[in-house]
């Protein structure tokens, strides 16, 4: 393998990541060293909170424009609280967050054979030139890699009927009723299935580092790029298998 070491940077506000379990998963799957580190904010400079606040997205239909954050916005970033499920959740440019995160990687660990994976509770987004708008992303593959626990919940779409029922009578009570009706059909914040799903995203980013390909186009493969929650749950929890092509690649990487 091109990679021989992986660093996993924790997100303490989301214990469902189960980072020790993910460490064991990678060690069992590949002949690599896997180390756990604290959240990247623990290693960052004092101005990191201002930098993070400055890459918030306020207009989904415009490419990135740097924001001049207020003192209140900077204070919110310092607290790094669990904002899951709140009415107001901030969006961030994923590539800009990636640049900020890169600054905490020691120079002697910034190598091709070392992969850095950062977990975050922030909703990371990328601007799509195809439809000229930002989209939430669960995974931003590169080195460093970002896995957004909020993106896992928000990026893959819920069942179409879920949205239809919300639109027919939108209210806080209605939202809760519809969520109960479709409970189990999509991931929620602090979902106990989170860690299992993250295993798939880890496999995808390692595949990208090794082959240059992140996703598979077959929806029965664990490397499938799921745009719907039902596909995400099927590939990562119900099926947990690879297509023939990627199974062969995984076998070679595992030896």
Protein Blocks (a to p, Z undefined) as FASTA:
>chain_A
ZZfbdcddddfklmmnommlmmmmmmmmpccdddddddfklmmcfklmmmmmmmccfbfk
bccddddddfklmmmmmnopafehiabdcdddfklmmmmmmmmpcfklmcfkbccddddf
bdcddddfklopadddfbdcdddddddfklmmmmpccdfklmmmmmmogcfklmmmmmmm
mgojaccehiaklmmmmmmmmmmmmmmmmnopabdcbfkbfkbccfbfklmmmmmmmnop
acfklmmmmmmmmZZ
